[in-house]
Amino acid sequence: WELENSCSHAEDVGIRCYPGTWAGIRLGMTAHESHIKGVVIEKAGLLDYTTRTFKPALQIDFHHHVIQDIEVRDNSHDGVGVIYSNQYAIANPDARVFKGCSFTRNKRHGISLKQMGVNITESDLRANDGSGLHFNPFISRAEQRELAGWLKLLQ
């Protein structure tokens, strides 16, 4: 078989390499209060490689969780994304607090918020490609539909 120089350039194949990544963690609208402590979340944020759709490495749809001593680093999108905060979760004073956390070297923002009402104490937000803390209250129609889809699970 003569393989050398046997193909035209119309049949060339290209290969593109991307760093390995995974979708991340999502605490959905219907999630009960969760406690996440001493965890490292890294190399996350690529939801769908075929459409290049990205999500935060830790997405919290309705924040009434306890998050302490976590590292969120080297992710393909925001480190953490919070859509709604349960501002009335007064039964647990540790809820809605990021305490002793590190949000570093994420490709967008360290923490992205859609609503105020999150406390950040004794934490480090640095070396992110975007801002350390980003606030944008706009929620797209697609995001609204996705959140409403979680509520249908309660029926």
N, C-alpha and C positions, 0 to 999 in steps of 0.2 A: 504494500500500500504506500503510495506516495502522498503523505499528508502535508509536507512542507509546501507552503504557498499554494495550497489546493482550494482555498476559500476566497471568495470575493469579499471586499470590505462591507458589502451589503448584509453579510451574515455575521458581522462582529458582535460580540457580547460584551457589555460593560458591567462592571461590578462596583457598587458603592458601599463602603463600610460605615456604619454608625456605631457609636458606643452602645453596649448592651444596656437595656433599661426595662422597666416594668411599669404597670399602670399606677400603683400606689395604694393607699388605704382611703376608704371613704366611710365616714360615719353618716349614714343617711338620715332623712327627716324622721323616720320612725324608730331610730336607735334609742335604746334606753341609756341612761347615764353610764358612760364608760370611764374607766381609769386607765390611762396610758402613762407608764412610768418607766424610766431607764431604757428607752428604746432608741435605736438609730434607724432613721429612714433615709436611704440614700439611693441615688441612681434610679429614681422613679419619675413619673410624670408623663410618659408617653402612653396615651390612651389607645390610639389606633395608628400603627405605623403606615398603613396604606393611605390614610387621609392626612397624616401628620397632625392629628388632633392631640392636643396636650391638656392636661389637668394638673392641679396641684398634687404634690406628693402625698399630702394629708388633706383631704377635703372634708370639711365639717359643714353639713347642711344646716343643722339646728344645734347651736353650741350650748350645751349644758353639761359638758364633760369635764373631767379632771385630767389635765395634761401637765406632767411634771418631769423634769430632768430628762428631756428627750433631745436628741440631736437630729436636725433635719438639714442635710447637706448634699451638695453636688447633684441636684435634681434638674431635670430638663425643663421645668416650668417653675411656678411659685412653690416655695417650700410648703406653706400652709395656706389654704383658702377657707375663709369663714363666710357663709352666706347670711344666716340669721343667728342672732344670739338671744338666748332665753334670758332676758333682763329681769325676769321675775323669779329666777331660780335662787331664792334666798335660803332655802332649807340647807343647802350645802355651801358654805363660804368658799370652798376650794373650787367650785364649779366656775366655768368661764374664765379661768386663770391659766396663763402660760407661765409657769414658775420654774426658774433654773434651767431654761431651755436655750438651745443654740440653733440659730438659723443662718447658715453660711454657704457661700459659693453656689447659690441656686441661679439658674439661667434667667429668671425674672426676679420677682420680689421675694423677700424672706417670708413675710406674712401679708396676705391680701384680704381686705375686709370689705364686705358689702353693707354692713351695718355696724354702728358703734355699739359698745357694751362689752368689750373684751378687755381684761386686765392682763398686763404683761409685767412681770416682776423678776428681778435678778436674772435677766436673760440677755443673750448676746445676739444682735442682728448686724452682721457685717459681711463685706465682700460679696454681696449679691450683685448680679448684673443690673438689676433694677434697683428699686429702693428697698430699704430694710423693712419698712412698714408702708403699705400702699392702701389707700381708701378710695373706692369707686362704688357709689351706691347703685349704679345701673345694673339691672338684671335683664338679660336678653329674653326674648320670647321663647327661644329654645330652652334656656335654663329654667324659665317658669314652668314650661310643659314637663320638663324632666322632674322638677321638684313635685309637681302635682301628681305625677306617676307614682311616686313613693307613697303618697297619701292614699291612693287606691288600694294599697296593700293592707290597710287597716280594716277594710270592709270584710 
